[in-house]
Amino acid sequence: MGFAKVMASPLGRGLRVLAGLALIVAGIAIGGAGWVLAVVGLVPLIAGIADVCLFDPLFGKPLRGRDVRAA
């Protein structure tokens, strides 16, 4: 199973959401300049919730997870 297929699956979406949450929590826990890490954590969190994978276009796949699963 290719990277794009995994990231478009429910497992991939869950991993992106968890990674985003982990980055946000780590950034808040670090404090100080850790807010940058927390802001960066919003990217995978929002991408997982919105069912998009920002890496898929690099592999010639559609941005939306639904389109990747349909292909």
DSSP file (Angstrom, degrees, kcal/mol; ACC not computed):
  #  RESIDUE AA STRUCTURE BP1 BP2  ACC     N-H-->O    O-->H-N    N-H-->O    O-->H-N    TCO  KAPPA ALPHA  PHI   PSI    X-CA   Y-CA   Z-CA
    1    1 A M              0   0    0      0, 0.0     2,-0.0     0, 0.0     5,-0.0   0.000 360.0 360.0 360.0 129.7    0.0    0.0    0.0
    2    2 A G     >  -     0   0    0      1,-0.1     4,-2.2     4,-0.0     5,-0.2  -0.228 360.0-108.3 -75.6 163.7    1.5    3.3   -1.0
    3    3 A F  H  > S+     0   0    0      1,-0.2     4,-2.6     2,-0.2     5,-0.2   0.899 118.7  51.8 -56.4 -45.3    2.1    6.3    1.2
    4    4 A A  H  > S+     0   0    0      1,-0.2     4,-1.5     2,-0.2    -1,-0.2   0.892 109.1  50.1 -63.1 -39.9   -0.7    8.3   -0.4
    5    5 A K  H  > S+     0   0    0      2,-0.2     4,-0.8     1,-0.2    -1,-0.2   0.911 112.2  47.3 -65.1 -41.9   -3.2    5.5    0.2
    6    6 A V  H >< S+     0   0    0     -4,-2.2     6,-1.0     1,-0.2     3,-0.8   0.930 112.6  48.5 -65.4 -44.8   -2.2    5.1    3.8
    7    7 A M  H 3< S+     0   0    0     -4,-2.6    -1,-0.2     1,-0.2    -2,-0.2   0.764 111.6  50.6 -69.3 -23.7   -2.4    8.8    4.5
    8    8 A A  H 3< S+     0   0    0     -4,-1.5    -1,-0.2    -5,-0.2    -2,-0.2   0.617  96.3  89.9 -85.8 -13.4   -5.9    9.0    2.8
    9    9 A S  S <X S-     0   0    0     -4,-0.8     4,-2.4    -3,-0.8     5,-0.2  -0.288  96.3-103.9 -77.3 166.5   -7.2    6.1    4.9
   10   10 A P  H  > S+     0   0    0      0, 0.0     4,-2.4     0, 0.0     5,-0.2   0.849 123.6  56.5 -58.0 -33.1   -8.9    6.6    8.3
   11   11 A L  H  > S+     0   0    0      2,-0.2     4,-2.5     1,-0.2     5,-0.2   0.935 107.6  47.2 -62.8 -46.0   -5.6    5.4    9.9
   12   12 A G  H  > S+     0   0    0     -6,-1.0     4,-2.3     2,-0.2    -1,-0.2   0.894 111.2  50.9 -63.3 -40.7   -3.7    8.1    8.2
   13   13 A R  H  X S+     0   0    0     -4,-2.4     4,-2.3    -7,-0.2    -1,-0.2   0.929 111.3  48.6 -62.1 -43.7   -6.2   10.7    9.1
   14   14 A G  H  X S+     0   0    0     -4,-2.4     4,-2.7     1,-0.2    -2,-0.2   0.893 109.8  51.7 -63.1 -40.2   -6.0    9.6   12.7
   15   15 A L  H  X S+     0   0    0     -4,-2.5     4,-2.6     2,-0.2    -1,-0.2   0.893 109.7  49.7 -63.6 -39.8   -2.2    9.6   12.7
   16   16 A R  H  X S+     0   0    0     -4,-2.3     4,-2.4     2,-0.2    -2,-0.2   0.917 112.2  47.7 -65.4 -42.1   -2.2   13.2   11.4
   17   17 A V  H  X S+     0   0    0     -4,-2.3     4,-2.5     2,-0.2    -2,-0.2   0.937 114.3  46.4 -64.0 -45.9   -4.7   14.3   14.0
   18   18 A L  H  X S+     0   0    0     -4,-2.7     4,-2.6     2,-0.2    -2,-0.2   0.900 112.1  50.5 -63.7 -41.0   -2.6   12.6   16.8
   19   19 A A  H  X S+     0   0    0     -4,-2.6     4,-2.3     2,-0.2    -1,-0.2   0.917 111.3  48.9 -62.8 -42.8    0.6   14.0   15.5
   20   20 A G  H  X S+     0   0    0     -4,-2.4     4,-2.3     2,-0.2    -2,-0.2   0.927 112.2  47.4 -62.3 -45.3   -0.9   17.5   15.4
   21   21 A L  H  X S+     0   0    0     -4,-2.5     4,-2.8     1,-0.2     5,-0.2   0.897 110.9  52.2 -62.9 -40.1   -2.2   17.2   18.9
   22   22 A A  H  X S+     0   0    0     -4,-2.6     4,-2.6     1,-0.2    -1,-0.2   0.908 110.2  48.0 -63.7 -41.4    1.2   15.9   20.2
   23   23 A L  H  X S+     0   0    0     -4,-2.3     4,-2.5     2,-0.2    -1,-0.2   0.903 112.4  49.2 -65.4 -40.0    3.0   18.8   18.6
   24   24 A I  H  X S+     0   0    0     -4,-2.3     4,-2.3     2,-0.2    -2,-0.2   0.940 113.2  45.8 -64.5 -46.9    0.5   21.3   20.2
   25   25 A V  H  X S+     0   0    0     -4,-2.8     4,-2.6     1,-0.2    -2,-0.2   0.913 113.8  49.3 -63.2 -42.8    0.8   19.7   23.6
   26   26 A A  H  X S+     0   0    0     -4,-2.6     4,-2.3    -5,-0.2    -1,-0.2   0.913 110.8  50.3 -63.1 -42.2    4.6   19.6   23.4
   27   27 A G  H  X S+     0   0    0     -4,-2.5     4,-1.7     1,-0.2    -1,-0.2   0.901 113.0  45.4 -63.4 -40.8    4.8   23.2   22.3
   28   28 A I  H  < S+     0   0    0     -4,-2.3    -1,-0.2     1,-0.2    -2,-0.2   0.899 112.7  51.3 -68.3 -40.2    2.6   24.3   25.2
   29   29 A A  H  < S+     0   0    0     -4,-2.6    -2,-0.2     1,-0.2    -1,-0.2   0.866 109.1  50.5 -66.2 -36.2    4.6   22.2   27.6
   30   30 A I  H  < S-     0   0    0     -4,-2.3    -1,-0.2    -5,-0.2    -2,-0.2   0.899  93.6-171.3 -68.0 -39.9    7.9   23.6   26.5
   31   31 A G    ><  +     0   0    0     -4,-1.7     3,-2.7    -5,-0.2     2,-0.2  -0.128  48.6  53.9  73.4-177.5    6.6   27.2   26.9
   32   32 A G  G >  S+     0   0    0      1,-0.3     3,-1.0     2,-0.2    -1,-0.2  -0.340 130.0   1.7  57.8-120.2    8.4   30.2   25.7
   33   33 A A  G >  S+     0   0    0      1,-0.2     3,-1.7    -2,-0.2     4,-0.5   0.464 110.6  94.8 -77.5  -1.2    9.3   29.8   22.0
   34   34 A G  G <>  +     0   0    0     -3,-2.7     4,-1.8     1,-0.3     3,-0.3   0.650  63.1  81.0 -64.7 -14.1    7.5   26.4   22.1
   35   35 A W  H <> S+     0   0    0     -3,-1.0     4,-2.4     1,-0.2    -1,-0.3   0.815  83.8  61.6 -61.9 -27.5    4.4   28.2   20.8
   36   36 A V  H <> S+     0   0    0     -3,-1.7     4,-2.4     2,-0.2    -1,-0.2   0.925 103.8  48.2 -62.5 -43.3    6.0   28.0   17.4
   37   37 A L  H  > S+     0   0    0     -4,-0.5     4,-1.8    -3,-0.3    -2,-0.2   0.885 110.1  52.3 -62.7 -39.2    5.8   24.2   17.7
   38   38 A A  H  X S+     0   0    0     -4,-1.8     4,-0.5     2,-0.2    -2,-0.2   0.899 109.8  48.2 -64.8 -40.3    2.2   24.4   18.8
   39   39 A V  H >< S+     0   0    0     -4,-2.4     3,-1.1     1,-0.2     4,-0.5   0.903 109.9  52.0 -67.0 -40.8    1.3   26.5   15.8
   40   40 A V  H >< S+     0   0    0     -4,-2.4     3,-1.3     1,-0.3    -1,-0.2   0.853 101.5  63.0 -62.2 -33.9    3.1   24.1   13.4
   41   41 A G  H 3X S+     0   0    0     -4,-1.8     4,-1.5     1,-0.3    -1,-0.3   0.704  89.1  69.4 -64.2 -20.3    1.0   21.3   15.1
   42   42 A L  H <X S+     0   0    0     -3,-1.1     4,-2.9    -4,-0.5     5,-0.3   0.814  88.6  65.6 -66.9 -29.1   -2.1   23.0   13.7
   43   43 A V  H <> S+     0   0    0     -3,-1.3     4,-2.5    -4,-0.5     5,-0.2   0.971 107.7  35.0 -62.2 -57.4   -1.1   22.0   10.2
   44   44 A P  H  > S+     0   0    0      0, 0.0     4,-2.4     0, 0.0    -1,-0.2   0.860 117.8  55.7 -67.0 -30.7   -1.4   18.2   10.5
   45   45 A L  H  X S+     0   0    0     -4,-1.5     4,-2.1     2,-0.2    -2,-0.2   0.961 113.1  39.2 -62.8 -51.2   -4.3   18.6   12.9
   46   46 A I  H  X S+     0   0    0     -4,-2.9     4,-2.8     1,-0.2    -1,-0.2   0.881 114.7  54.4 -67.0 -38.1   -6.4   20.7   10.4
   47   47 A A  H  X>S+     0   0    0     -4,-2.5     5,-2.5    -5,-0.3     4,-0.6   0.905 110.4  46.7 -63.2 -40.6   -5.2   18.5    7.5
   48   48 A G  H  <5S+     0   0    0     -4,-2.4     3,-0.5     3,-0.2    -2,-0.2   0.905 114.4  46.3 -67.2 -41.3   -6.4   15.4    9.3
   49   49 A I  H  <5S+     0   0    0     -4,-2.1    -2,-0.2     1,-0.2    -1,-0.2   0.896 115.6  45.8 -67.2 -39.7   -9.7   16.9   10.2
   50   50 A A  H  <5S-     0   0    0     -4,-2.8    -1,-0.2    -5,-0.2    -2,-0.2   0.510 110.0-123.4 -82.4  -4.0  -10.3   18.3    6.7
   51   51 A D  T  <5 +     0   0    0     -4,-0.6    14,-3.0    -3,-0.5    15,-0.5   0.928  67.1 127.6  59.8  49.0   -9.3   15.0    5.1
   52   52 A V  B   < -A   64   0A   0     -5,-2.5     2,-0.5    12,-0.2    -1,-0.2  -0.954  46.9-153.1-127.5 152.3   -6.5   16.4    3.0
   53   53 A C    >   -     0   0    0     10,-2.0     3,-0.8    -2,-0.3   -45,-0.0  -0.975   3.8-158.5-126.4 116.9   -2.8   15.4    2.7
   54   54 A L  T 3  S+     0   0    0     -2,-0.5     4,-0.2     1,-0.2    -1,-0.1   0.675  91.4  56.1 -69.8 -16.8   -0.4   18.1    1.7
   55   55 A F  T >> S+     0   0    0      1,-0.2     3,-1.2     2,-0.1     4,-0.7   0.705  85.2  81.4 -86.4 -21.5    2.1   15.5    0.5
   56   56 A D  G X4>S+     0   0    0     -3,-0.8     5,-2.4     1,-0.3     3,-1.5   0.870  85.0  57.0 -56.8 -42.5   -0.2   13.8   -2.0
   57   57 A P  G >45S+     0   0    0      0, 0.0     3,-1.3     0, 0.0    -1,-0.3   0.809  99.2  62.1 -60.6 -25.8    0.3   16.3   -4.8
   58   58 A L  G <45S+     0   0    0     -3,-1.2    -2,-0.2     1,-0.3    -3,-0.1   0.780 106.2  45.6 -66.9 -25.1    4.0   15.7   -4.6
   59   59 A F  G <<5S-     0   0    0     -3,-1.5    -1,-0.3    -4,-0.7    -3,-0.1   0.230 125.2-102.2 -99.8  11.3    3.3   12.1   -5.6
   60   60 A G  T < 5S+     0   0    0     -3,-1.3    -2,-0.1     1,-0.3    -4,-0.1   0.696  83.0 126.8  77.2  19.6    0.9   13.1   -8.4
   61   61 A K      < -     0   0    0     -5,-2.4    -1,-0.3    -6,-0.2    -2,-0.1  -0.661  66.9 -90.9-104.3 161.6   -2.2   12.3   -6.3
   62   62 A P        -     0   0    0      0, 0.0    -9,-0.1     0, 0.0    -1,-0.1  -0.292  29.7-125.1 -67.0 158.9   -5.2   14.6   -5.6
   63   63 A L  S    S+     0   0    0     -7,-0.1   -10,-2.0   -11,-0.1     2,-0.3   0.868  88.5  77.9 -72.7 -38.7   -5.1   16.7   -2.5
   64   64 A R  B  > S-A   52   0A   0    -12,-0.2     4,-1.6     1,-0.1     3,-0.3  -0.548  74.6-141.1 -80.3 136.7   -8.4   15.5   -1.0
   65   65 A G  H  > S+     0   0    0    -14,-3.0     4,-2.5    -2,-0.3     5,-0.2   0.850 100.9  59.3 -63.2 -36.5   -8.4   12.1    0.7
   66   66 A R  H  > S+     0   0    0    -15,-0.5     4,-1.6     1,-0.2    -1,-0.2   0.897 105.8  49.0 -60.9 -40.1  -11.7   11.1   -0.7
   67   67 A D  H  > S+     0   0    0     -3,-0.3     4,-1.2     2,-0.2    -1,-0.2   0.867 110.1  50.9 -68.7 -36.1  -10.3   11.5   -4.3
   68   68 A V  H  < S+     0   0    0     -4,-1.6     3,-0.3     1,-0.2    -2,-0.2   0.917 110.4  49.0 -66.1 -43.2   -7.3    9.4   -3.4
   69   69 A R  H  < S+     0   0    0     -4,-2.5    -1,-0.2     1,-0.2    -2,-0.2   0.839 110.3  51.7 -65.9 -31.7   -9.5    6.6   -2.0
   70   70 A A  H  <        0   0    0     -4,-1.6    -1,-0.2     1,-0.2    -2,-0.2   0.765 360.0 360.0 -75.9 -25.1  -11.7    6.7   -5.1
   71   71 A A     <        0   0    0     -4,-1.2    -1,-0.2    -3,-0.3    -2,-0.2   0.488 360.0 360.0 -74.9 360.0   -8.7    6.4   -7.5
